Every structure is written in C-alpha cells, then in structure tokens.
Amino acid sequence: MSRNTQGLSETALLWIVAGGFFMQSLDTTIVNTALPSIAQSLHEAPLATRPIVVAYTLTMAMLTPASGWLADTFGTRRVYFSAILVFVIGSICCASAHTLPELVIARVLQGIGGSMLLPIGRLAVLRSIPGEAYVAALAFVSIAGQVGPILGPTLGGWLAQSASWHWIFLINVPIGAVGLVAVHRFLPSDAMPAGARPFDWIGCALLSVAMVAFSLAVEPPSQAHRAVLAPLLFALAVAAALAYIPYAKRRRDPLFELALFREPNFSVGLVGNLVCRVGSSAVPFLLPLLLQLELGYTPLHSGLMMLPAALAGTVAKRWIAPLIKRYGYDAFLFVNTLIVGGSIVAFALVSHGVPIVVDIVVLAVFGASNSMQFAAMNSVTLKGLSSRDASSGNSLFSMVQMLAMGLGVSIGGGLVEWFSEQWGSPVLAFRISFVSVGLITLVSALVFRRLEETASPRAPLHAR
C-alpha cells in the first residue's frame, strides 16, 4: 500500500470512529430535553419516562466488557459494522415505538450497538495507527465525544419543538448509513487471532444481575410494594456481587481480576466515581424537566439553557493538568468535589424570581467543575494500574461510569416523584431533589480524601 493510500485509509478510519463516538455520546444527552414531549405523545407522566434513559445506559454497562472478546473472535471490522447496524436499527425502532415499553425495549437494542461503538473504535485505531501517532489520533476521536454532549440538549429540544421527538432517533439513520458504507470501504479487514481466550459469560452475568438489581433497588419507594421489593433487590445485588469473588478466584481468566483492587487508588477512584456521578448524572435529566414542566420553558429554550455548562466544561479542560500538578489529586478532588456538589445544590434556586444571569453562572460553574472532576477521577483511578491490568481496569471503570449515569436518573427522578407525592408540590420536590443529589455528590469528597499521594499526570486527561 502506498503512503498516500495508507494516509487516506487512516484518515477515513479516524472519521469513522469519530462518527460512531459522536452517535453514542449524542444519544446520552439528546433524549433529556425531549422527554416531556415523548411523555405527552405516549400518554405517560414525564417522570415515568426515566427508563428510556436508564435502559440505554445499563445495557451499555452490561455489554461493554464483551466488546474486546467480540473483536478478537469475529474481527474488528465485522463487529464495528454490526455495532453501527444494530445502533441504526435500534434508532429506527425507537422512532417507531407507540408505547413506553416498546420504546424502552428499542433503547435496549440501541444500547447493544452503542456499547461497542467506542471500545471497538478505540481498538480499531490502536491496531491500525502507528504508536507515535496513536495519542494524536485518540485526541481527534475524543473531540466527537465532546461535541455530542454540547449539541445534544439543544438539538433534542429543537427537533422536539420544530418537528417531533421521533427525529432525535431518526437523525442517527443518515449518520449510521454513511458509517456503514465507510466501514465497508475503508476499515481494514483484520485477521482474527487464533485461540482468542473464552469470554467469562458467568462472571458477566453475575455482575449484570448485581447492577440491574442495585439500580432497581435504589429508586425511592413511590408505591407501597416497592418498600418490600427494594430490600429484596438490594439483597440480590449484594449476593450476586459477593458470589463473583469466589468465582473469580477459581477461574483462570475471570472477567475482572481481583488483583485490580490491590491498587488502592483504583478502589477509591471506583467508589468515588460511582458516588460523585450520581448527582452529576441527575442534573441533565432533572433540569430540562424542571424548566419545561414547572417554569414553562419550550424544549428549545431548555436545551439552550444547558449550553453554558457544556461550553464551560470544554474551556475548563486546559486548567486540569496545571491544577493537579500544583495541588495533587487528593486536594484537587476534595475541593473540586465540593464545588460540583455545591453547584448541584444551587440548582434548587432556579425559579422565575431568580435572574437568568444567576442561572447561567451556576450552570457554567457546574459545567467547568464537572468536566475537571471527570478528567481527574478518570486519571487517578487508572494511572496506577500495570500495563497488564490496564485494559481490564478500564473496562470495569467504563461499567461503573454507565451504572452511575443510570443511578443518577433513577434516584433523581424517583426523589422528585416521591417528594411530589408526599407534599403535593412538584416545584418543591424538584428543589429538595437537587439538594439531595447534591449532598450525595458531596459525600464523595470524603471518599477522595482516602487517595494516596500520586505523581502529577503523565498522560492526557479525558473528561469522559
């Protein structure tokens, strides 16, 4: 292959992976501002639509660990093509749904495809781009992941208002169609390695049961039967997680080696991420609902209100490395977590009587601190792992991130529902819920105080 042809193929590969990453990241945010419109169309209460978000994130959490095995078994090109195809089919099914259960099932299908887009894309870049160009290539791909959350809320609000909510899913079809053609034309056909190690389906099933049961257990009891069901679900989650420990000790190649937890900062970072992201993930779900349902904002207006947070997060990325270098991870994460949690609590002030400038400042502070928080948490959690454990640790870390996103929506939406039933005031319910999820985030500051001293960051920090 000539140098020009190789360069064209590598450029095409990067655009293909960036496009897949864009679709995946866009779909984690584009739905939020359209939820009231979806609820009205499907004749459901707006807060009852949270399974639309949770089903997508939980599906990705459960299936992400299988992506590497699928690529090794069937080939990167074939699996990536299938991932885009499944994602597009899932998007069409979402747009065709007539009931909430149909839409939730379609989101699960979409999540199956979405779970493979980013990890398989990264793997394709790793296998095709020379080592010295890999960091720059990955940085290019990561831009798509940053653009998705910036455009998502506004694009979702605009489509729901000017066309219909169905288009927030149909927009994936032309992007995916171009991706399928590009994969077939440009993605190199890699040889499948002989003797790929078997996938740990039992271990994956145990952890999946634990995640799903825990997600269902933590929702506040809005009905009497949930007060009985929640402890049973929590017990099932604990039992499944504990059953994984002796199972992993006996198996030669478990899904996740228990040796990962011998690295103290990995364990602390994992717990801190889970707790901190509950509040951070509740905000993009709760705020558009508050703005539209209680303050009378249009879908587009509520989407535009999320822009300050996204833009401030993008600008703040350049501050992360210097701040960590000066103060260290433990001090930086302790203080920054207080800022993130405090800004979430401050969303309780959003009302007609508060100047919009104040709302924008709170959103900008939240966006900037949250972006730095994600990058610092990601880095400190993974940087101490050996090269042998890095892939497995990153996969487990990705599962926890997706789990936390679902928990934020479940807990935040459940609290609003429960407080509304208790006091009959939806506005008050939203305010107390913001305070509650903000306090959960603040608790993670105590977790990060247990970090051991680490050197300043040696690698690029990514706010995902």
Summary of the structure (lengths in Angstrom):
residues: 464
radius of gyration: 21.5
end to end distance: 35.5
largest distance: 70.8
contacts: 1690
relative contact order: 0.13
helix: 82%
strand: 0%
